[in-house]
Amino acid sequence: MSGQSLLVPGELSPTRSVPGNIRRPEYVGRPAPTPYTGPEVQDAETIERMRIAGRIAAQAMEEAAKHIAPGVTTDELDRVAHEFMCDHGAYPSTLGYRGFPKSLCASINEVICHGIPDSTVLRDGDIVNLDVTAYINGVHGDNNATYLCGDVDEESRLLVERTRESLNRAIKAVKPGRQVNVIGRVIESYAKRFGYGVVRDFTGHGINSSFHSGLIIPHYDAAHATTVIQPGMTFTIEPMLTLGTYEYDMWDDGWTVVTKDRKRTAQFEHTLVVTGTGAEILTLP
């Protein structure tokens, strides 16, 4: 694996502004969102709005990823995604969610998830996960992907490639009538082939008018995850695979989650809607 030094927190830039005409999620300016009490199955009109939100989120992530290169700060990636979403009438869902200060998550190397964009400079050989969610027309679309920065070592490159494949396999396993634990079973069985850890405490989730509806989608074979998949359900799958342990530590910022052994980790995510025969990806650019 790459001999990169471990990450340390950088300096935060001022909070970015969002034009006043862009609708905010209800949790902005509050310590926590109002608990979701609606259905997990969405109507056709809501799903169509989610297609729009998902497309904007995917395009914003794609635009930010174009700037990934040695010497670029994660704050610059945040700026690009923030401006793209605002220019398309969308609110960056993470901005102000439970106090999160930025418009995307940028998680480098040993950071499992929820890395805060700051003055940290990307280095040749890094891997970086971007997690972008857009809110527009009253609904959210959420996606993420892990990207290579410069010349990345083979072990890390394979981790990224296989994490993407684990998501693809999990999406194919989504069928009406199955329990959601089939998703984690597929991911974990594939990851075990390569000796990867599968993060347990951070999961996929229901998403609609709520950023996190309360529906949990584990990425490991969880016997308790017996919710039956139904047409019209909308949720994310977002496996996080590691080169070592799935256990983690959290930085003092209360957000940045790093592998306990500080080995590298990768993640991919899509927002899905269950169809009559499988799943449609809503976060395609």
N, C-alpha and C positions, 0 to 999 in steps of 0.2 A: 504493500500500500504506500501511497505518497507519504513522504516525510514532512509534510507541512506542519508548522507549529499550530498549537491549538488556538481557537478564537478567543478574543476578549471583547467586551462591549466597547463600542465606539461612541462618538458624540452625536446626539440627536439634533436635527435641524428643527426650526419652528414648525408648528402644526400647519399643514397646508389648508388653504381655504377652499370652500365649495360654493359655487354661485348660488345666490339666494333662491333662484327659481327652481332649483333641483330639489325634489322631494326627499326628505330625510327618513330613515327608518325610525320607528317610535323610540328606540333605545338611545338615540343620540342625545347626549347631555344628561343621561340618567346612569346610575351605577350598574344596572342590569336590565335586560329585556323583560317585558311582560311575558309570563309563561304562556306558551301556545296551547290552546284548548280545542283547536279545530281538527278537521279530519286529516289523515295521512293520504287519503285518496283525493285527488284534485279533479275539478271539472275541466272540460276542454278549453274554456276561456282562460283559466288560470295557467294551464300548461302552455298555451300559446304565448302568454306574457312571459313565462319562464324561458321559453325558447329565445325570446329577445334578450332577456337578462343574461342568459347563458352565452349567447353569441357575443355580446359586448364584453363579458368577462374573459372569454377565450381570446378575443381579438386584443384586449388590453394586455393580457399575459404574453401573447405572441409579440406585441410591439415592444414591451419591456425586454423580452428575451433577446431581441435583436441587438440590444446594447450590452449584453453580457460579454465581457472581455477583460483581460488583466488590466488593472489600473482604474477600473470603473468602480464607483462606490455603490453600495446597496441603496443608499438614499437616492441616487440618480435613477435607479430602476424604479423606485417608488414614485419619483416625480413623473416619469414617462407614463406609467400606468394610471396614476391619478389624473393627469391631464387628458389622457385618452378617454377615461370614463366620463369625466366632466364634460368634455367636448361632445360626447354622445348622449348627454342628458341623464347619465347614471350617477348614483352616489356610490363611492367605494365602501362596501359594507363593513370592512374591518375598522374604518376610521371612527373611533369613538365607541366601538363595541366593547363593553365592560372596561372602558378606559384605554383600549389599545390605541397608540398614538399615530399610526401610519395607515397607508391605503393599500398595502399588500404585506404579506409575510415573506421574508427572504431568509432562508435557512441554509447555511453553508456547512458542508462536510459533516461534522459530528452533531450538528443541530438537527434534531428530529423534526421539529415543527415550531411555528410561532416566533421565528426570529424577527426582531424589529429592525427595519432598515435604518441605517445610520451612516457614519463616516467610514465604516469598514470598507477597505479596498479589496476587490477581488484579485486573487493571485493566479498565476499560471498553474494549472493542475487542480484547481478547486472544482467541486461540484456544488451547484446552487439550486435550491428548490424555490420556485416562485408560487405563491398561493394567492389567487386573485378572485374576489367575489364582487359582483356588481348588483346594485339594487335599483330597479326602475319599474315603473307602473305597479308598485306595491309588492313586488316579488324579488327574490334573490336568485342568482346563478353563480355557482362556486366551482372553481377548478384549480388544479395545480399540476406542475411538472418539474422534473429535475433536469438541469442543463449542465453541459460540460463547459468549463472555462479554460480555453487554451489546450495544452497537451496533458491529457488526463491519463493516469496509470490504468493498466488493463483491469486490475481488480475492481477499481471504482467504476470503470466504464461498464463492466459486466453487471455490477450491482444495479446501475441505472437501467440498463437494458432489460434485466430480468424483473425489476420492480414494475416497469411499464408492462411487461408481459403478464405479470401477476394480476394487474388491473384488467387487462384485456380478457384473461381467462375468467375472472370473477364476473365481469359484465355478461359474458356468454352463459354463465351459470344461472343468471336471473331468469326465472320462469314463474308465472302465476301458479299458486298452489304449493310452491316450495316454501320452506321456512328460511328466514334470513341467514341462519347459521350455515347454509350451503355456501354462502359467499366467503366466509372466513375459512371454511374447510378447504375450498379450492385454493385460496391464497396460501394457507399454511402448508398444505401438502406440496405445492410447487416450491415454496421457499425452502422447505426442509431438504430438497434435493441438493441444495448448494450450501447447506449449513448456515443459512441466514436466520437471524432473529426476526420475529414478527411483533411489532409494537402492539401492546394490548390496551393500554390505558387511554389512547387517543384513537378515535373511531370515526367511521362514516356516520352520517346523521340524516334524519329527515330534514327537508328544506322546502319552502314554499313562500308564503308571506312572512314566515318566520325563518331567520337565519339557521337556527337549530330547533327543530320542532319538538324534540324529546324522543323520537324514534332513534334507536342506536343500531348501527351496523358494524359488528365486530369483524376484525380482519383475521382472527384465529378461529379455530373450531370451538365455538362456545355453545355448550349444551343448553344453556339457559335462553339462547336467542331463538325463541320459537315463534316469533311473529310471522304470520303467513303473508307471503308476497301476493299483492292484488293488483290488477290492472288499474292504472291511474295513480299509484303511489309514486311519490317523488322523493329521492334520497341521493346521497353521495356515497361512492365507494372511494376510499383514499388510502390504500395500503402503504405502510411505512416499514421498509425492510432494512435490517442492519447487518454489518459485517461481523458483529459480535452479539452482545447481550441486548435484550429488549428493555432492560431496566434503565432508568434515566435519573438525571439530576435536573433541577431547575435553577436558573440564574436568579439573582436577587431582584431582577426586574419583574418577576412574577409571570413571565411569558415564555422566555427562551428555554426550550427543553433540549438537553444534550444527552447523548448516550453515556451511561455510567462509566463505560470503559473507554469512552472518547473515540471509538471507532466510527467509521463513516456510515451514513444512512441516506436512503433515497425514498422519494414519495411521488406518487402520481394520483390524480383525482379527476373524476368527472361527476357532474350532476346528471341523473338518469330519470326517466319516467318509464314505468312498467307498461308494456303493451299487452295485447292479447296473447302474444307468443314469446315475448322476451323483454328486451329493454332498448329504449331509444336514448342515445346520448344527446343531452340538451346543450352541452358546452363544447360545441364545435365552431371554429372560426369561420 
